[in-house]
């Protein structure tokens, strides 16, 4: 099957949707980076397909090339998840900072 | 108990806060930033950048053969192992440990491809792009850890 520009666009959209679901509220924080990296992934798939079609690489080489792409995408998603957790943590700490004074004042002692 | 805690708003806020923060006002959901890990990632990224620059000239040539690069793979693997052991000792590094393991697999796969031989630089390009994406993502994660709210 040929990976057309439309296929790549569909694939990219599906990847973005899947990432959005997993990352939920942190999505906006990581969106530009995730979209850029997913786009590189689909570009790489096209390059591998072209190399295979042109007979420049064997099926075994193509399989190894694909595995590298998959592993790299796994790594990128792990990092995006990490960035998302830091973003959630930052939000939580910013909220705590805002309510710190009124909560401590209401309690009459420094809980936060 | 202070009368203010009887208000539903106070109770809700306090319950949430107590879950996350008993004696400390900073919530930590993930590991602390580790400068050594960050430096090691940058150092490995430089090694791979040099590797790909060399491959641009050497792919398909005897100088680019796998045998000439065995020490490169040994060196990178040693560095990955050092990083892996270090991060095992740091709390809440599950994501970093998975990242390191993923990078190790990428190195294994690159080595496999190199053993099979690169006849032209075109074959190296998708690997170069994939590894650049991996390093960019790792550095992005390090930057997020470094610049988190203190």
Boltz contact constraints between the chains, C-beta under 6 A:
constraints:
  - contact:
      token1: [A, 33]
      token2: [B, 140]
      max_distance: 6.0
  - contact:
      token1: [A, 37]
      token2: [B, 133]
      max_distance: 6.0
  - contact:
      token1: [A, 40]
      token2: [B, 129]
      max_distance: 6.0
  - contact:
      token1: [A, 40]
      token2: [B, 133]
      max_distance: 6.0
  - contact:
      token1: [A, 44]
      token2: [B, 126]
      max_distance: 6.0
  - contact:
      token1: [A, 44]
      token2: [B, 129]
      max_distance: 6.0
  - contact:
      token1: [A, 44]
      token2: [B, 130]
      max_distance: 6.0
  - contact:
      token1: [A, 47]
      token2: [B, 126]
      max_distance: 6.0
  - contact:
      token1: [A, 48]
      token2: [B, 126]
      max_distance: 6.0
  - contact:
      token1: [A, 57]
      token2: [B, 123]
      max_distance: 6.0
  - contact:
      token1: [A, 61]
      token2: [B, 116]
      max_distance: 6.0
  - contact:
      token1: [A, 64]
      token2: [B, 109]
      max_distance: 6.0
  - contact:
      token1: [A, 64]
      token2: [B, 112]
      max_distance: 6.0
  - contact:
      token1: [A, 64]
      token2: [B, 113]
      max_distance: 6.0
  - contact:
      token1: [A, 65]
      token2: [B, 126]
      max_distance: 6.0
  - contact:
      token1: [A, 67]
      token2: [B, 109]
      max_distance: 6.0
  - contact:
      token1: [A, 68]
      token2: [B, 106]
      max_distance: 6.0
  - contact:
      token1: [A, 68]
      token2: [B, 109]
      max_distance: 6.0
  - contact:
      token1: [A, 68]
      token2: [B, 127]
      max_distance: 6.0
  - contact:
      token1: [A, 68]
      token2: [B, 130]
      max_distance: 6.0
  - contact:
      token1: [A, 69]
      token2: [B, 130]
      max_distance: 6.0
  - contact:
      token1: [A, 71]
      token2: [B, 102]
      max_distance: 6.0
  - contact:
      token1: [A, 71]
      token2: [B, 105]
      max_distance: 6.0
  - contact:
      token1: [A, 71]
      token2: [B, 106]
      max_distance: 6.0
  - contact:
      token1: [A, 72]
      token2: [B, 130]
      max_distance: 6.0
  - contact:
      token1: [A, 72]
      token2: [B, 133]
      max_distance: 6.0
  - contact:
      token1: [A, 72]
      token2: [B, 134]
      max_distance: 6.0
  - contact:
      token1: [A, 74]
      token2: [B, 102]
      max_distance: 6.0
  - contact:
      token1: [A, 75]
      token2: [B, 99]
      max_distance: 6.0
  - contact:
      token1: [A, 75]
      token2: [B, 102]
      max_distance: 6.0
  - contact:
      token1: [A, 75]
      token2: [B, 134]
      max_distance: 6.0
  - contact:
      token1: [A, 76]
      token2: [B, 133]
      max_distance: 6.0
  - contact:
      token1: [A, 76]
      token2: [B, 137]
      max_distance: 6.0
  - contact:
      token1: [A, 78]
      token2: [B, 95]
      max_distance: 6.0
  - contact:
      token1: [A, 78]
      token2: [B, 98]
      max_distance: 6.0
  - contact:
      token1: [A, 78]
      token2: [B, 99]
      max_distance: 6.0
  - contact:
      token1: [A, 79]
      token2: [B, 137]
      max_distance: 6.0
  - contact:
      token1: [A, 79]
      token2: [B, 138]
      max_distance: 6.0
  - contact:
      token1: [A, 79]
      token2: [B, 141]
      max_distance: 6.0
  - contact:
      token1: [A, 82]
      token2: [B, 95]
      max_distance: 6.0
  - contact:
      token1: [A, 82]
      token2: [B, 141]
      max_distance: 6.0
  - contact:
      token1: [A, 83]
      token2: [B, 141]
      max_distance: 6.0
  - contact:
      token1: [A, 83]
      token2: [B, 144]
      max_distance: 6.0
  - contact:
      token1: [A, 85]
      token2: [B, 29]
      max_distance: 6.0
  - contact:
      token1: [A, 85]
      token2: [B, 30]
      max_distance: 6.0
  - contact:
      token1: [A, 86]
      token2: [B, 144]
      max_distance: 6.0
  - contact:
      token1: [A, 86]
      token2: [B, 148]
      max_distance: 6.0
  - contact:
      token1: [A, 89]
      token2: [B, 27]
      max_distance: 6.0
  - contact:
      token1: [A, 89]
      token2: [B, 29]
      max_distance: 6.0
  - contact:
      token1: [A, 90]
      token2: [B, 148]
      max_distance: 6.0
  - contact:
      token1: [A, 90]
      token2: [B, 149]
      max_distance: 6.0
  - contact:
      token1: [A, 92]
      token2: [B, 27]
      max_distance: 6.0
  - contact:
      token1: [A, 93]
      token2: [B, 26]
      max_distance: 6.0
  - contact:
      token1: [A, 93]
      token2: [B, 27]
      max_distance: 6.0
  - contact:
      token1: [A, 93]
      token2: [B, 149]
      max_distance: 6.0
  - contact:
      token1: [A, 106]
      token2: [B, 4]
      max_distance: 6.0
  - contact:
      token1: [A, 107]
      token2: [B, 2]
      max_distance: 6.0
  - contact:
      token1: [A, 108]
      token2: [B, 2]
      max_distance: 6.0
  - contact:
      token1: [A, 112]
      token2: [B, 25]
      max_distance: 6.0
